[in-house]
Amino acid sequence: MLLIGYSLLLLASFYLLAVVCDRYFVQSLDKIAEKLKMNSDMAGATLMAVGSSAPELFVAIIALFKPGNEALGAGTIVGSALFNILIIIGASAMVRKAFIAWQPIVRDLTFYTLSIIWLIVSFWDGKITLMESAIFLILYVIYVVAVMKWKKIFPYKDENKDPIEAVEDGLYKEEKKKSLVAFFLNGIKYTLDFIFPKEKHYWSAFFLSIVFIAALSWVLVESAVGIAQILNIPAVIIGLTILAAGTSVPDLMSSIIVARQGRGGMAISNAIGSNIFDILIGLGLPWAVVTIGGKIIPVATENLNSSIILLFATVISVLFFLIAKKWHIGRFAGISLISLYILYLIWTILQAI
């Protein structure tokens, strides 16, 4: 009975996180970016990355303060990185074939590779120090600067949005069918609309969203730890699989929408850019805060090292498909990437048995 309760809490938290991130948090970040007159690349690498990766960041922060479950946050971020590359890019490719500009992809894959290399170096001795944490943050600052300057160094055209393919997000639109599920989902929508301020009060919506995301992330961690204890599964395995997929829902939905609009490059950049943020800020920031006083953070690497090495394989896979297809990505690449993720899940679960 307790297992069912934890599972229902987990599912409810996933859904509410997706709604809060997409309907309120990301929209408020859009308004803030406009107010600060940030260009699209800069906004995407900073504010948009915060919006789509906020659940992973808060899960990592909360997990650090739960004795014995420090690896849960790292597992969530590593697993989320695999989900983003294989499932999000795969699903976007299956939605609509697209031609991808190589310049931003090469930039993002380069920094993504550097992030993975430093992650492996940091995990090598099974502990995290302040210096190692600081380098994660420094790498992200360099990435943001590169995003700002890249288009001037390597000019490329922005993708045009196809209005014919513009679609409303099916998860959050008002359900018209008269069913118990539709009634429940609409009830959640109206309740949140009542709680959150109007669109013009975007700063208030931004801070309230952070409170909601932090609270829901705490519920996620508690539920995941409870499930892991009942099933006698290492917490890091729960992070690599269930939490990783659930916290990536906002990324998945936004990428599918822009892919339908004919902006496949944006979908791929969103997936890779979120991974860069997840690793460098999602892990680096909490670790830096904890290690400021000289504390050393132990990392349970036995279930993480192999997954981190697989991150390299995802970079090679994506690059292979793009170069082989002359920077076009379509259904075959999508099916292949999704199949790789399914194989990864099976392998991870078998390790836990």
Secondary structure, DSSP 8 states (H G I E B T S, - for coil): -HHHHHHHHHHHHHHHHHHIIIIIIHHHHHHHHHHTT--HHHHIIIIIHHHHHHHHHHHHHHHHTSTT-HHHHHHHHHHHHHHIIIIIHHHHHHH--EE--HHHHHHHHHHHHHHHHHHHHHHTTTEE-HHHHHHHHHHHHHHHHHHHHHHHHS--------GGG----TTTS---S-SHHHHHHHHHHHHHHHHS--TT-HHHHHHHHHHHHHHHHHHHHHHHHHHHHHHT--HHHHIIIIIHHHHTHHHHHHHHHHHHTT-HHHHHHHHHHHHHHIIIIIIHHHHHHHHTTS--EE---TTTHHHHHHHHHHHHHHHHHHHHTTTEE-HHHHHHHHHHHHHHHHHHHHHH-
